[in-house]
Amino acid sequence: MSRIMRGVRSFSTAASALLADASAAATRSARQPPAFQIFRDVPELRQLRRQIIRNDRTMGFVPTMGALHEGHLALIREAAKENTDVFVSIYVNPTQFGVNEDLSSYPRTWDSDMAKLEKLNEELETSRAGTGRITAIFAPTSKVMYPTLPPSSEIDGHGSFVTITPLARKLEGVSRPVFFRGVATVCMKLFNATSPDRVYFGQKDVQQTVIIKRMVKDFLMDTEVRIVPTARESDGLALSSRNVYLGSRRRNIGLTLYKALTAAANAYQAGKSSRDDILGAARSVAERVLAEQCALAPNLRALYEVDYISLADPESLEELDCVDPKRGAVLSTAFKMASLEETNPGEDCGLGDGKVPVRLIDNFILQPRE
C-alpha cells in the first residue's frame, strides 16, 4: 500500500511539474510577438494578404531598399498605429540606378535589418501604441520583380516601365533621368503584389512622395498614401541609408544642407515671399561654407557641389518666382559630397574609407500663411 501511495505522490509531482512547464511555456509564448514571415515570391505573399482581408484586418505597406535606420522604423511604427498588419519590402531596385551609378556599392545589411525588425516587433507588442505588428517581409529577387526581361537602366532600354512626367524630369530627375522611372515602376509592382490599404513614405524624399501620389491617383489605385515627417539626427541631419559612407568630416559638412534650408525657411517665416530672398538665404550659407572648406588643406576639408536649391509648387513641382501664401511651397536641395582628397591615420572616414561620393538630399515644407 505504501508503495502505491508513493507512486501516486510521485506521479502527482511529475504531473504538476509538467503542468508548470507547460504554463511557463505558454506564458513565454504569450509574451513573444508574432513572428513575421519572409517571402521571396508573390503567390505565397498574396495568399497571406487574402487571409488578412477575409479576417477584416488592414495592411499597411512600407517599401524599403534595406539598410534600415530610424527613419524606416518610424514609418513602420506609423503603419502599425493605423493597421493590424504591416508588410515591409526589402529590395534594392536596379532600375532606379543609372548606368554610371554604382549599384553594387549600395549598403546591404540583411542580418542587422532582421534584428531591427524583430526588436521593433517586440516594442510594438509591449508599447500598446496600436494593434499592428510586422506580419511579412517581402524580399524578392530581380527575377521575381522583372520576370520577362532583365532590368534595364538605359534611358531607352527595353522593358515594362511606369513613367510619371513631367514630375520625374524635375529636380532629381535632371541629373538622374531614369531614377523616378525605376521608382514608379518598382512601386507599381510592389503595390500590385501586396494590395495594401495604406502605403507609407518619408517626407525626406519629397519628389518621390509627389510622384507616388500622382501615380496612385492617375492609375486609380485603391490605396492611401501616407507621408511621415523626415526623421533627423539631433543636430538636424536627415537620416539616410547613405549616411554610413560619410564619416565624421563629411558628415559635419553635410549638415550644411539643413543649415541652408533653415536659413531659407527663416526668411519665409519673416515674411519674405520672393524666390531671390528665400533661395538667396540658402545659397549664402552654402557658398560661405564651401569657401571655408576650399581654404583648408586637402586632409582637413570636405568639398561638395550644390546640384540644386529649389523653391517649387507642392503639387506640380514647378519652380516659383514668388510663394503663393495660400499654397505654400516645397523648399528642397541636393548636395554631392565629393570623395575625400586625403585622409588621416585613424580618421573616421565612413564605409568605403571616404572614397565613395555621397549624394545628400533634404527639404522643408513651407506651410501656407493663410
Buried (B, 14 or more C-beta within 10 A) or exposed (E): EEEEEEEEEEEEEEEEEEEEEEEEEEEEEEEEBEEBBEBEEBEEBBEBBEEBEEEEBBBBBBBBBBBBBEBBBBBBBBBBBBBBBBBBBBBBBBBBBBEEBEBEBBBEBEEEBBEBBBEBBEBBBEEEEBBBBBBBBBBBEBEBBBEEEEBBBEEEBEBEBBBBEEBBBBBBBEEBBBBBBBBBBBBBBBBEBBBBBBBBBBBBBBBBBBBBBBBBEEEEBEBEBBBBEBBBEEEBBBBBBBBBBBBEBBBEBBBBBBBBBBBBBEBBEEEBBBBEBBBBBBBEBBEEBBEEBEEEEEEEBBBBEBBBBBBBBBEEBEBBEBBBBEBBBBBBBBBBBBBBEEBEEEBEBBBBEBEBBBBBBBBBBBEEBE
